[in-house]
Amino acid sequence: MKTIPIKINFKNHPVHVGVNLIAKVPQWIDNETASRKVAIVTHPELVNLAAPLMEALRDSDYSPSLITIPSGESSKSMDTAMRIIDQLLEHQFERKDTVISFGGGVVGDTAAFAASIYLRGINLIHIPTTLLAQVDSAIGGKTGVNHSKGKNLIGTFYQPLFTVVDFTLLATLPEREIKCGLAEIVKYGIIGNAGLFKYIETHVDKIKACNITRDSDIWAHLITRSVADKAQVVTQDEKESGRREILNFGHTIGHGVEAASGYGRYLHGEAVAIGMIGATRLAETMGFLDSKTAIRIDNLILALGYDTTIDSSVTLSEVMRAMRLDKKVRNGKMRFVLPFGIGDVETVSDIDELMVTEIIEGLYA
């Protein structure tokens, strides 16, 4: 096991990374609070996977409640957050009690948002069960729900007591979900870790097979390195006032594609893969990135098996509309995180919208 620190305002919010960590959760809670009341927020499909956690808590004299919310991006909403809060009120949760998110990004973001606003904030723990959540959404304190006009437009910054990244929970994850998280790992290589990018290139054949159990050493390295990279960025900039913006590489176009397709056609990582290709082409067109490096980025994403084209059912006008609502927009002007090299990105402001439109048009099948 490895513990990766995230220090915000002189308080540590550690990420415990390893295998078979669930049995340790009660002990880690003991270190933070004397309260024995815990609510586990999860999907109905994950109740069996959460059973060992429930058992470990009961064996340690905790009183766990189970709150289930629907799966799918459409349930990441204010209505769902209010359902969680209704359950917390019904069970008379107090400020020292604890919410545990047990699931992927939808569970983590929604449960964390509810925990952050209930009684102005109660204890929160993340136990992510998808690769995407383990390397990205569960790390760093962002919470949020979607609005009909865009993704993550309602939310808070709220740090968990700790996060548990247990590789064991990924054993039965479908290949499509693994590739969804892998896109974020590739992102870390491009934005600040040339060594990680090279590692993916060197092991691309095994990585694209998405067999986490068989190739456990490779995946342990990818996940641990990604968590450490994100933890470092978040420690430097909790609330995305500067450096943390680099984590949005590929997300401006990616979120636009997700929103325009109704959050159903593409998984988040699939849309981010398209967005990384688009941002790379934009950087090349603007003269920030040499063609050799742009080809290297394109080739790795394609070698990992991503479909980097936008389906014709997703209209360009809707993609552009969603992008205009992106949180990086300033004074009505689009801003993009663009690669200047492998491991080197910058936020670029005041980009000509016609150029962006032409780049996105070129992403259609």
C-alpha positions as CSV (number, residue, x, y, z in Angstrom):
1,M,0.0,0.0,0.0
2,K,1.1,3.6,-0.7
3,T,-0.4,6.7,0.9
4,I,-0.3,9.8,-1.2
5,P,-0.8,13.1,0.7
6,I,-2.9,16.0,-0.5
7,K,-2.4,19.0,1.8
8,I,-4.9,21.7,1.7
9,N,-4.9,24.6,4.2
10,F,-2.5,22.7,6.4
11,K,-4.7,19.6,6.6
12,N,-3.9,16.3,4.9
13,H,-6.5,14.5,2.9
14,P,-4.6,11.3,2.1
15,V,-5.2,8.9,-0.8
16,H,-4.6,5.2,0.2
17,V,-3.6,3.2,-2.9
18,G,-3.2,-0.6,-3.0
19,V,-5.1,-3.9,-2.9
20,N,-7.5,-5.4,-0.4
21,L,-7.9,-2.1,1.5
22,I,-11.6,-2.2,2.4
23,A,-11.0,-3.9,5.8
24,K,-8.8,-1.0,6.8
25,V,-11.6,1.6,6.3
26,P,-13.1,1.5,9.8
27,Q,-9.6,2.0,11.4
28,W,-9.0,5.0,9.2
29,I,-12.4,6.5,10.1
30,D,-11.6,5.9,13.8
31,N,-8.6,8.2,13.3
32,E,-10.8,11.0,12.1
33,T,-14.1,10.9,14.1
34,A,-15.7,9.3,17.1
35,S,-19.1,9.1,15.4
36,R,-20.3,5.6,14.6
37,K,-23.0,6.7,12.0
38,V,-22.1,6.1,8.4
39,A,-24.1,6.3,5.1
40,I,-22.8,4.5,2.1
41,V,-24.1,6.0,-1.2
42,T,-23.9,3.7,-4.1
43,H,-25.8,2.3,-7.2
44,P,-28.1,-0.7,-6.8
45,E,-25.8,-2.7,-9.1
46,L,-22.9,-2.2,-6.6
47,V,-24.6,-3.3,-3.4
48,N,-23.0,-6.8,-3.6
49,L,-19.6,-5.2,-4.2
50,A,-20.2,-3.0,-1.2
51,A,-21.1,-5.9,1.1
52,P,-17.5,-6.4,2.5
53,L,-17.4,-2.7,3.4
54,M,-20.8,-3.0,5.2
55,E,-19.5,-6.1,7.0
56,A,-16.2,-4.4,8.0
57,L,-18.1,-1.4,9.4
58,R,-20.5,-3.5,11.4
59,D,-17.7,-5.7,12.8
60,S,-16.1,-2.4,14.1
61,D,-19.3,-1.3,15.8
62,Y,-20.3,1.2,13.1
63,S,-24.0,1.6,12.1
64,P,-24.0,1.9,8.3
65,S,-27.0,2.9,6.3
66,L,-27.2,2.2,2.6
67,I,-28.5,4.9,0.2
68,T,-28.8,3.9,-3.5
69,I,-29.1,6.2,-6.4
70,P,-29.8,5.4,-10.1
71,S,-26.8,4.8,-12.4
72,G,-26.1,6.9,-15.4
73,E,-25.0,10.4,-16.1
74,S,-28.7,11.6,-16.1
75,S,-28.9,10.9,-12.3
76,K,-26.1,13.3,-11.6
77,S,-28.6,16.0,-10.7
78,M,-30.0,18.3,-8.1
79,D,-33.0,15.9,-7.7
80,T,-30.6,13.0,-6.8
81,A,-28.6,15.2,-4.4
82,M,-31.9,16.1,-2.6
83,R,-32.8,12.4,-2.4
84,I,-29.6,11.7,-0.6
85,I,-30.2,14.6,1.7
86,D,-33.7,13.4,2.4
87,Q,-32.2,10.0,3.5
88,L,-29.6,11.7,5.7
89,L,-32.4,13.7,7.4
90,E,-34.5,10.6,7.8
91,H,-31.6,8.8,9.6
92,Q,-30.9,12.0,11.6
93,F,-27.3,12.5,10.5
94,E,-25.3,15.1,12.4
95,R,-22.3,17.1,11.4
96,K,-19.8,14.6,12.8
97,D,-21.4,11.7,10.9
98,T,-19.9,10.4,7.6
99,V,-21.0,9.9,4.0
100,I,-19.0,7.3,2.0
101,S,-19.3,7.4,-1.8
102,F,-18.9,3.9,-3.2
103,G,-19.0,4.0,-7.0
104,G,-17.8,5.8,-10.0
105,G,-17.9,9.5,-10.9
106,V,-21.7,9.9,-10.8
107,V,-21.9,8.5,-7.3
108,G,-18.7,10.3,-6.1
109,D,-19.6,13.8,-7.5
110,T,-23.3,13.6,-6.4
111,A,-22.7,12.1,-2.9
112,A,-19.9,14.6,-2.3
113,F,-22.0,17.5,-3.4
114,A,-24.8,16.4,-1.0
115,A,-22.3,15.9,1.9
116,S,-20.8,19.4,1.2
117,I,-24.2,21.2,1.6
118,Y,-25.9,19.1,4.2
119,L,-25.6,20.9,7.5
120,R,-23.0,23.1,5.7
121,G,-20.7,20.1,5.4
122,I,-20.4,16.6,7.0
123,N,-17.6,14.1,6.9
124,L,-16.9,12.6,3.4
125,I,-14.9,9.6,2.3
126,H,-14.5,8.4,-1.3
127,I,-14.1,4.8,-2.3
128,P,-14.1,4.9,-6.1
129,T,-14.9,1.7,-8.0
130,T,-14.1,2.7,-11.6
131,L,-10.7,3.5,-13.1
132,L,-11.9,6.9,-14.1
133,A,-12.9,7.8,-10.6
134,Q,-9.8,6.3,-9.1
135,V,-7.4,8.3,-11.2
136,D,-9.5,11.5,-11.6
137,S,-12.9,12.4,-10.2
138,A,-12.4,11.1,-6.7
139,I,-9.2,13.0,-6.3
140,G,-9.0,16.6,-5.5
141,G,-12.3,17.7,-3.8
142,K,-14.5,18.7,-6.8
143,T,-18.1,17.9,-6.3
144,G,-21.0,18.6,-8.7
145,V,-24.1,17.9,-10.5
146,N,-25.1,18.6,-14.1
147,H,-27.5,21.2,-15.4
148,S,-29.6,20.8,-18.6
149,K,-27.3,23.4,-20.2
150,G,-24.0,21.7,-19.3
151,K,-21.9,19.3,-17.3
152,N,-20.8,20.1,-13.7
153,L,-22.3,23.6,-13.7
154,I,-23.5,23.3,-10.1
155,G,-21.0,22.2,-7.4
156,T,-18.5,22.9,-4.7
157,F,-14.9,22.3,-3.7
158,Y,-15.0,19.9,-0.7
159,Q,-12.2,17.7,0.5
160,P,-12.8,14.1,1.8
161,L,-11.3,12.9,5.0
162,F,-9.5,10.4,2.9
163,T,-9.9,8.4,-0.4
164,V,-9.4,4.7,-0.9
165,V,-8.1,3.6,-4.3
166,D,-8.4,-0.2,-4.1
167,F,-7.3,-2.0,-7.3
168,T,-9.2,-5.1,-6.2
169,L,-12.5,-3.3,-7.0
170,L,-11.6,-3.0,-10.7
171,A,-11.4,-6.8,-11.3
172,T,-14.8,-7.1,-13.0
173,L,-14.8,-3.7,-14.7
174,P,-15.9,-3.9,-18.4
175,E,-13.2,-3.0,-21.0
176,R,-15.2,0.1,-22.1
177,E,-15.1,1.5,-18.5
178,I,-11.4,0.7,-18.3
179,K,-10.7,2.6,-21.5
180,C,-12.8,5.5,-20.1
181,G,-10.4,5.9,-17.2
182,L,-7.3,5.2,-19.3
183,A,-8.0,8.4,-21.3
184,E,-7.4,10.4,-18.2
185,I,-4.1,8.5,-17.5
186,V,-3.0,9.5,-21.0
187,K,-4.0,13.0,-20.2
188,Y,-1.6,13.1,-17.2
189,G,1.2,12.1,-19.5
190,I,0.5,14.9,-21.9
191,I,0.0,17.7,-19.4
192,G,3.0,17.1,-17.1
193,N,4.6,13.7,-17.1
194,A,6.6,12.8,-20.2
195,G,7.9,9.7,-18.5
196,L,4.3,8.4,-18.0
197,F,3.5,9.1,-21.6
198,K,6.6,7.1,-22.7
199,Y,5.7,4.3,-20.3
200,I,2.3,4.0,-22.0
201,E,3.9,4.0,-25.5
202,T,6.3,1.3,-24.4
203,H,3.6,-0.9,-22.9
204,V,0.8,0.0,-25.3
205,D,0.0,-3.6,-26.4
206,K,-0.6,-4.8,-22.9
207,I,-2.4,-1.6,-21.8
208,K,-4.8,-1.6,-24.7
209,A,-5.9,-5.2,-23.7
210,C,-7.4,-3.7,-20.5
211,N,-6.6,-6.7,-18.4
212,I,-6.0,-5.2,-15.0
213,T,-5.8,-8.5,-13.2
214,R,-3.3,-10.1,-15.6
215,D,-1.1,-7.1,-16.0
216,S,-1.4,-5.9,-12.4
217,D,2.1,-4.4,-12.1
218,I,1.6,-2.2,-15.2
219,W,-1.8,-1.0,-14.0
220,A,-0.6,-0.4,-10.5
221,H,2.1,1.8,-11.9
222,L,-0.3,3.7,-14.1
223,I,-2.9,4.3,-11.4
224,T,-0.4,5.2,-8.6
225,R,1.5,7.6,-10.9
226,S,-1.7,9.2,-12.0
227,V,-3.0,9.7,-8.5
228,A,0.3,11.2,-7.4
229,D,0.3,13.6,-10.4
230,K,-3.2,14.8,-9.7
231,A,-2.5,15.1,-6.0
232,Q,0.5,17.3,-6.7
233,V,-1.6,19.7,-8.9
234,V,-4.5,19.9,-6.5
235,T,-2.1,20.6,-3.5
236,Q,-0.7,23.5,-5.5
237,D,-4.1,24.9,-6.6
238,E,-7.3,23.5,-4.9
239,K,-9.9,25.7,-6.5
240,E,-8.7,25.9,-10.1
241,S,-7.5,29.5,-9.9
242,G,-4.3,28.7,-11.8
243,R,-2.3,25.5,-12.4
244,R,-5.2,23.2,-11.8
245,E,-6.7,24.3,-15.1
246,I,-4.2,22.1,-16.9
247,L,-6.3,19.1,-15.7
248,N,-9.0,20.2,-18.2
249,F,-6.9,19.3,-21.2
250,G,-9.3,17.6,-23.7
251,H,-12.3,18.5,-21.6
252,T,-13.5,21.7,-23.3
253,I,-14.4,19.9,-26.5
254,G,-15.0,16.6,-24.6
255,H,-17.7,18.2,-22.4
256,G,-19.2,19.9,-25.4
257,V,-19.5,16.5,-27.2
258,E,-21.0,14.9,-24.0
259,A,-23.6,17.6,-23.5
260,A,-24.5,17.8,-27.2
261,S,-25.1,14.0,-27.3
262,G,-27.3,14.1,-24.2
263,Y,-24.8,12.4,-21.9
264,G,-25.6,9.1,-23.4
265,R,-23.7,8.4,-26.7
266,Y,-20.2,8.8,-25.2
267,L,-18.7,7.9,-21.9
268,H,-16.7,10.7,-20.3
269,G,-13.3,9.2,-21.2
270,E,-14.3,8.6,-24.8
271,A,-15.3,12.2,-25.2
272,V,-12.1,13.3,-23.6
273,A,-10.1,11.3,-26.1
274,I,-11.9,13.1,-28.9
275,G,-11.2,16.4,-27.0
276,M,-7.5,15.7,-26.7
277,I,-7.2,15.1,-30.4
278,G,-9.1,18.3,-31.1
279,A,-7.0,20.3,-28.7
280,T,-3.8,18.8,-30.2
281,R,-4.9,19.8,-33.7
282,L,-5.8,23.3,-32.5
283,A,-2.3,23.7,-30.9
284,E,-0.7,22.5,-34.1
285,T,-2.8,24.9,-36.2
286,M,-1.9,27.8,-34.0
287,G,1.8,27.0,-34.2
288,F,2.3,26.0,-30.6
289,L,3.0,22.3,-31.2
290,D,5.2,20.8,-33.9
291,S,3.6,18.3,-36.3
292,K,5.9,15.4,-35.1
293,T,4.7,15.7,-31.5
294,A,1.1,16.1,-32.7
295,I,1.3,12.9,-34.6
296,R,2.9,11.1,-31.6
297,I,-0.1,12.1,-29.5
298,D,-2.6,11.1,-32.2
299,N,-0.9,7.8,-32.7
300,L,-0.9,6.8,-29.1
301,I,-4.6,7.6,-28.6
302,L,-5.4,5.7,-31.8
303,A,-3.2,2.8,-30.8
304,L,-5.1,2.4,-27.6
305,G,-8.3,1.8,-29.6
306,Y,-10.2,5.0,-29.2
307,D,-12.7,6.2,-31.8
308,T,-11.7,9.8,-32.2
309,T,-14.5,10.9,-34.5
310,I,-17.7,12.6,-33.5
311,D,-20.9,10.8,-34.6
312,S,-23.0,12.6,-37.2
313,S,-26.0,12.5,-34.8
314,V,-24.2,15.0,-32.6
315,T,-24.7,18.4,-34.2
316,L,-21.9,20.9,-34.4
317,S,-24.1,23.8,-33.3
318,E,-24.9,22.0,-30.1
319,V,-21.3,21.2,-29.4
320,M,-20.4,24.8,-29.9
321,R,-23.3,26.0,-27.7
322,A,-22.2,23.7,-24.8
323,M,-18.6,24.8,-25.2
324,R,-19.6,28.5,-24.8
325,L,-20.8,27.5,-21.3
326,D,-17.5,25.9,-20.3
327,K,-16.2,27.0,-16.9
328,K,-13.0,28.3,-18.5
329,V,-14.8,30.9,-20.7
330,R,-13.8,34.4,-19.6
331,N,-15.7,37.5,-20.8
332,G,-17.4,35.4,-23.4
333,K,-14.1,34.2,-24.9
334,M,-13.1,30.5,-25.1
335,R,-10.0,29.4,-23.4
336,F,-8.3,26.1,-24.1
337,V,-5.6,24.0,-22.4
338,L,-3.3,23.3,-25.3
339,P,-0.1,21.1,-25.6
340,F,3.2,22.8,-26.3
341,G,5.0,19.4,-26.0
342,I,4.7,16.1,-24.2
343,G,4.5,17.0,-20.6
344,D,4.0,20.7,-21.3
345,V,0.6,22.4,-21.6
346,E,-0.7,26.0,-21.2
347,T,-4.0,27.7,-21.1
348,V,-4.5,29.9,-24.2
349,S,-7.0,32.7,-24.2
350,D,-9.1,34.6,-26.8
351,I,-9.0,31.9,-29.5
352,D,-10.8,32.6,-32.7
353,E,-14.1,30.7,-32.6
354,L,-14.1,30.2,-36.4
355,M,-10.8,28.3,-36.0
356,V,-12.3,26.2,-33.2
357,T,-15.3,25.4,-35.3
358,E,-13.2,24.3,-38.2
359,I,-11.1,22.0,-35.9
360,I,-14.3,20.4,-34.5
361,E,-15.8,20.0,-38.0
362,G,-12.7,18.0,-38.9
363,L,-13.4,15.6,-36.0
364,Y,-16.7,14.3,-37.6
365,A,-16.7,10.9,-39.2
